[in-house]
């Protein structure tokens, strides 16, 4: 694999840093509408089905784009794809802020999903060519951790700005910030010279498609896909759509409590990511145990929070925050599985398959949770309660258990 070996150390670190900053902006966009869901529901008269539709469409576009994005990165390079993604995310935030109808918001979230889909795989690929090999797992973990801090901006500052200055002003500010990130990223990535992440620049489209089919036949790619799905699905659904609404109407938290919860999650992820980035290198058995243990902790945390009498004790909410927080960095270890099992020339396309896992699982969870709420005649957020969420989250728990079983079987076959 080509690398930035001849570049100065500061530039290699800067390339990783702007990829992480771009992912931060993408996560801020991804979670912005869920954080402001109650305001959006009043402003646009949205039902439970409408709120679910935003998350479903956004994640559907994201998931469907992953394999084509991997092809694009191999052909065009991580630099071009990442910059395109950040610009698209900024445009989508403007459309959300100044859109006047449900249809415009829905289209804007689809665009946001496309831009979001371009960013993280590009950041992962740029990390792989910029940092020394021994630091790539830790660098990838830190990119994921930095990105999750975008949730804090959505859950606290954005919500406060939207409440104080209005919907258009809040989203205009986030769009402006994302635009600045795009300019900074352009300036740094331009200094790389030739983009070493372009591994298929001379291939015809037929060759690229054959390479993609080859990557889909790799056993390691699907093992990694399952690992990403089982650790990332509940976190994705929680952050993109249902999290703030559950905390407000199910657990009974106010705005300050919700903001604190979404602050704790990335802090847990940061600590876990730093530890995991070095601990699992060259230790596939330990990595598998951590992956399986994470899912078990998530299921236990959800069962306790959902079935404990309201008001939900703070210690149980802290356990849920911990379970969701470690889910992010643990899901990133799926890319280590792909990197170890899949040939280097198929890396970006394999990463696209892997990254589809947690988001396709999250898509199904978002849809089923919304459908279960609707079946219980909860048409507006004001109708939600912990009793309704207990039923609505049953499909999610089932998906986590089934995914864990699939991972155990695939992992045994891979040995």
C-alpha positions in Angstrom: 0.0 0.0 0.0 1.3 3.4 -1.0 1.9 5.7 2.0 3.0 9.3 2.8 6.3 8.0 3.9 8.3 10.9 2.4 6.1 13.6 3.8 7.0 15.4 7.1 5.5 14.0 10.3 3.4 17.2 10.9 1.7 16.8 7.5 0.9 13.1 8.1 -0.7 14.0 11.4 -2.5 16.9 9.9 -4.0 14.6 7.2 -5.3 12.4 9.9 -6.6 15.4 11.9 -8.6 16.9 9.1 -10.2 13.6 8.4 -11.2 13.4 12.0 -12.5 16.9 11.9 -14.5 16.2 8.8 -16.1 13.2 10.6 -16.9 15.4 13.5 -18.8 17.7 11.2 -20.6 14.7 9.6 -21.7 13.3 13.0 -22.9 16.8 14.0 -25.1 16.8 10.9 -26.2 13.1 11.3 -27.5 13.7 14.8 -28.8 17.3 14.5 -32.3 16.5 13.5 -32.8 13.9 16.3 -31.5 16.4 18.9 -34.0 19.0 17.7 -36.8 16.4 17.0 -39.3 17.9 19.5 -38.9 21.4 18.0 -39.1 20.0 14.4 -42.3 18.1 15.3 -44.0 21.3 16.4 -42.5 23.4 13.6 -43.5 21.0 10.8 -46.4 19.1 12.5 -44.5 15.8 12.2 -45.9 12.4 13.4 -43.9 9.4 14.7 -43.9 8.0 11.2 -42.5 11.2 9.8 -39.7 11.3 12.4 -38.8 7.7 11.6 -38.8 8.5 7.9 -36.0 11.1 8.4 -33.7 8.5 10.1 -34.7 5.7 7.7 -34.0 7.6 4.5 -30.8 9.2 5.8 -29.4 5.8 6.9 -30.7 4.0 3.9 -28.9 6.4 1.6 -25.8 6.1 3.8 -25.9 2.3 3.8 -26.6 1.9 0.0 -23.7 4.3 -0.8 -21.0 2.5 1.2 -19.9 0.0 -1.5 -20.0 2.6 -4.3 -18.1 5.0 -2.0 -15.4 2.3 -1.5 -15.1 2.1 -5.3 -14.8 5.8 -5.6 -12.1 6.0 -3.0 -10.1 3.4 -4.8 -10.5 5.2 -8.1 -10.5 8.9 -7.1 -8.7 8.8 -3.7 -9.8 9.6 -0.2 -9.0 13.3 -0.6 -11.5 14.0 -3.4 -14.2 11.9 -1.9 -13.8 13.4 1.6 -13.9 17.0 0.4 -17.0 16.2 -1.7 -18.7 14.7 1.3 -18.1 17.7 3.6 -19.4 20.1 1.0 -22.6 18.0 0.5 -23.1 17.9 4.3 -22.9 21.7 4.6 -25.4 22.1 1.8 -27.8 19.7 3.4 -27.7 21.7 6.7 -28.7 24.8 4.8 -31.6 23.0 3.2 -32.8 21.8 6.6 -32.6 25.3 8.1 -34.4 27.0 5.3 -36.8 24.3 4.1 -40.4 25.0 4.7 -42.0 21.6 4.4 -41.7 17.9 5.3 -40.8 17.1 1.7 -37.8 19.5 1.7 -36.6 18.2 5.0 -36.9 14.6 3.8 -34.8 15.4 0.7 -32.3 17.3 2.7 -31.8 14.3 5.0 -31.2 12.1 2.0 -28.6 14.5 0.8 -27.1 14.5 4.3 -26.9 10.8 4.2 -25.0 10.8 1.0 -22.5 13.4 2.2 -22.1 11.6 5.5 -21.5 8.3 3.6 -18.5 9.8 1.8 -16.7 11.1 4.9 -15.8 8.3 7.3 -14.6 5.7 4.8 -12.4 8.4 3.3 -11.1 9.4 6.7 -10.3 5.7 7.4 -8.4 5.4 4.1 -6.4 8.6 4.6 -5.5 7.4 8.1 -4.2 4.2 6.7 -1.9 6.0 4.3 -0.9 8.8 6.6 0.1 7.2 9.9 2.7 4.5 10.5 1.2 1.0 10.3 1.5 0.4 14.1 -0.6 3.5 14.7 -3.3 3.0 12.2 -5.7 1.0 14.6 -5.3 3.7 17.3 -5.7 6.5 14.7 -8.8 4.9 13.3 -10.3 4.6 16.8 -9.5 8.2 17.6 -11.2 9.3 14.4 -14.3 7.6 15.4 -14.1 9.0 18.9 -13.6 12.6 17.7 -16.5 12.2 15.4 -18.9 11.2 18.2 -18.2 14.5 20.0 -20.3 16.0 17.2 -23.3 14.6 19.2 -22.5 17.0 22.0 -22.7 19.9 19.6 -26.1 18.7 18.4 -27.5 17.8 21.9 -26.5 21.1 23.6 -25.2 24.1 21.7 -27.3 23.5 18.5 -30.4 22.9 20.5 -29.8 26.0 22.6 -29.2 28.1 19.5 -32.3 26.8 17.7 -34.3 27.5 20.8 -32.9 31.0 21.2 -32.3 32.3 17.7 -34.6 30.2 15.7 -34.5 27.2 13.4 -32.9 28.8 10.3 -30.2 30.6 12.3 -29.2 27.4 14.2 -28.8 25.3 11.0 -27.1 28.2 9.2 -24.4 28.2 11.9 -23.8 24.5 11.6 -23.6 24.8 7.8 -21.1 27.6 8.1 -18.9 25.6 10.5 -19.0 22.6 8.1 -18.0 24.9 5.3 -15.0 26.1 7.3 -14.0 22.5 7.9 -14.2 21.9 4.2 -11.8 24.8 3.5 -9.3 23.7 6.2 -9.4 20.1 4.9 -8.8 21.3 1.3 -5.8 23.4 2.4 -4.2 20.5 4.3 -5.0 17.7 1.9 -3.7 19.7 -1.1 -0.2 19.6 0.5 -0.1 15.8 0.1 0.7 16.1 -3.6 -0.4 12.9 -5.3 -3.0 11.0 -3.3 -1.6 7.7 -2.3 -5.0 6.3 -1.4 -5.9 6.0 -5.1 -5.3 2.3 -5.7 -7.4 1.8 -8.8 -6.9 5.1 -10.6 -5.9 3.4 -13.8 -8.6 0.7 -13.8 -11.5 0.7 -16.1 -15.0 0.5 -14.6 -15.3 -3.2 -15.4 -12.1 -4.0 -13.5 -13.4 -1.9 -10.5 -16.7 -3.8 -10.5 -14.9 -7.1 -10.6 -12.7 -6.0 -7.7 -15.8 -5.0 -5.8 -17.4 -8.4 -6.4 -14.1 -10.0 -5.3 -14.2 -8.1 -2.0 -17.8 -9.2 -1.4 -16.6 -12.8 -1.7 -14.1 -12.3 1.2 -15.1 -14.2 4.3 -13.4 -11.7 6.5 -15.4 -8.8 5.0 -18.7 -10.4 6.2 -17.3 -11.3 9.6 -16.3 -7.7 10.0 -19.8 -6.6 8.7 -21.5 -8.7 11.4 -19.2 -7.3 14.0 -20.0 -3.7 13.0 -23.7 -4.5 12.9 -24.1 -6.0 16.3 -22.1 -3.3 18.1 -23.2 -0.3 16.1 -26.9 -0.8 15.3 -28.5 0.3 18.6 -26.1 3.3 18.9 -26.9 4.4 15.4 -30.7 4.3 15.9 -30.3 6.0 19.2 -28.2 8.8 17.9 -29.9 9.4 14.6 -33.6 9.3 15.6 -34.9 7.9 18.9 -32.4 8.7 21.6 -33.4 12.2 22.6 -37.1 11.3 22.4 -36.6 8.2 24.5 -34.6 10.1 27.1 -37.2 12.9 27.3 -40.5 10.9 27.1 -39.3 7.5 28.3 -36.7 8.1 31.0 -38.1 11.5 31.9 -35.0 13.6 31.5 -35.0 17.3 30.8 -32.8 19.2 28.3 -29.9 19.4 30.8 -30.1 15.7 31.5 -30.2 14.8 27.8 -27.2 17.1 27.1 -25.3 15.4 29.9 -26.1 11.9 28.6 -24.9 12.8 25.1 -21.8 14.3 26.7 -21.0 11.2 28.6 -21.3 8.9 25.6 -18.4 10.3 23.6 -16.3 10.7 26.7 -16.7 7.0 27.4 -16.0 6.3 23.7 -12.8 8.4 23.8 -11.4 6.5 26.8 -12.4 3.1 25.3 -11.1 4.0 21.9 -7.6 5.0 23.3 -7.4 1.7 25.2 -8.8 -0.5 22.4 -6.6 1.1 19.7 -3.6 -0.5 21.2 -5.0 -3.4 23.2 -6.5 -5.4 20.3 -3.5 -5.1 17.8 -2.5 -8.6 16.9 -4.9 -10.1 19.4 -7.9 -11.5 17.4 -9.2 -13.7 20.2 -9.3 -10.8 22.6 -11.0 -8.6 20.0 -13.7 -11.2 19.5 -14.3 -11.4 23.2 -14.6 -7.7 23.5 -17.0 -7.5 20.6 -19.2 -10.2 22.1 -19.0 -8.7 25.6 -20.1 -5.3 24.3 -23.3 -6.7 22.8 -24.1 -8.5 26.0 -23.6 -5.3 28.0 -25.8 -3.4 25.6 -28.6 -5.9 25.9 -28.4 -6.0 29.7 -28.3 -2.2 29.9 -31.4 -1.8 27.7 -33.4 -4.5 29.6 -32.7 -2.8 32.9 -33.4 0.7 31.7 -36.6 -0.3 29.9 -38.1 -2.5 32.6 -37.0 -0.6 35.8 -39.9 1.4 37.2 -39.8 5.1 36.3 -38.2 7.4 37.3 -35.2 5.6 35.8 -32.3 5.6 38.3 -29.2 7.6 37.3 -27.0 4.6 37.7 -28.9 2.7 35.1 -28.8 5.6 32.6 -25.1 5.8 33.3 -24.8 2.1 32.4 -26.7 2.7 29.2 -24.5 5.6 28.3 -21.5 3.4 29.0 -22.9 0.6 26.8 -23.6 2.9 23.9 -20.4 4.8 24.4 -18.2 1.7 24.1 -20.3 0.5 21.1 -18.8 3.1 18.8 -15.1 2.4 19.3 -15.7 -1.4 19.5 -17.5 -1.3 16.2 -14.5 0.4 14.6 -12.4 -2.8 15.4 -14.4 -4.4 12.6 -12.2 -2.5 10.2 -9.2 -4.2 11.8 -10.8 -7.5 11.0 -11.2 -6.5 7.3 -7.7 -5.1 7.2 -6.3 -8.4 8.4 -8.4 -10.7 6.2 -8.9 -8.8 2.9 -6.2 -8.1 0.4 -4.9 -4.5 0.5 -6.0 -3.6 -3.1 -9.6 -4.3 -2.0 -9.3 -2.3 1.2 -11.6 0.6 0.5 -14.3 -1.6 -1.0 -14.1 -4.0 1.9 -14.4 -1.1 4.3 -17.6 0.0 2.5 -19.1 -3.5 3.1 -18.1 -3.3 6.8 -19.4 0.2 7.3 -22.8 -0.9 6.0 -23.2 -3.2 8.9 -24.1 -1.0 11.8 -26.0 1.4 9.6 -28.2 -1.2 7.9 -28.9 -2.6 11.4 -29.6 0.9 12.7 -31.9 1.5 9.7 -34.0 -1.6 10.6 -34.1 -0.6 14.3 -35.3 2.9 13.4 -38.0 1.6 11.2 -39.2 -1.1 13.5 -39.2 1.2 16.6 -41.3 3.8 14.8 -43.7 1.1 13.5 -44.1 -0.4 17.0 -44.9 3.1 18.4 -47.4 3.8 15.6 -49.1 0.4 16.2 -49.6 1.5 19.8 -51.3 4.7 18.6 -48.4 6.9 19.6 -48.6 9.4 16.7 -46.8 12.3 18.3 -43.8 12.6 20.7 -46.2 13.8 23.4 -47.8 10.4 23.3 -44.6 8.5 24.1 -44.0 6.8 27.4 -41.7 4.2 28.9 -44.5 1.5 28.6 -44.7 2.2 24.8 -40.9 2.1 24.4 -40.7 -1.2 26.2 -42.7 -2.8 23.4 -41.1 -0.6 20.6 -37.6 -1.7 21.5 -38.2 -5.4 21.6 -37.3 -5.8 17.9 -33.9 -4.1 18.5 -33.1 -6.5 21.3 -34.0 -9.4 19.1 -31.7 -8.1 16.3 -28.8 -7.7 18.7 -29.1 -11.3 20.0 -29.4 -12.7 16.4 -26.4 -10.7 15.2 -24.4 -11.9 18.2 -25.2 -15.5 17.4 -24.3 -15.0 13.7 -20.9 -13.5 14.7 -20.1 -16.4 17.0 -20.8 -18.9 14.2 -18.8 -16.9 11.5 -15.9 -16.3 13.9 -15.6 -20.0 14.6 -15.6 -20.8 10.9 -12.9 -18.2 10.3 -10.4 -19.8 12.7 
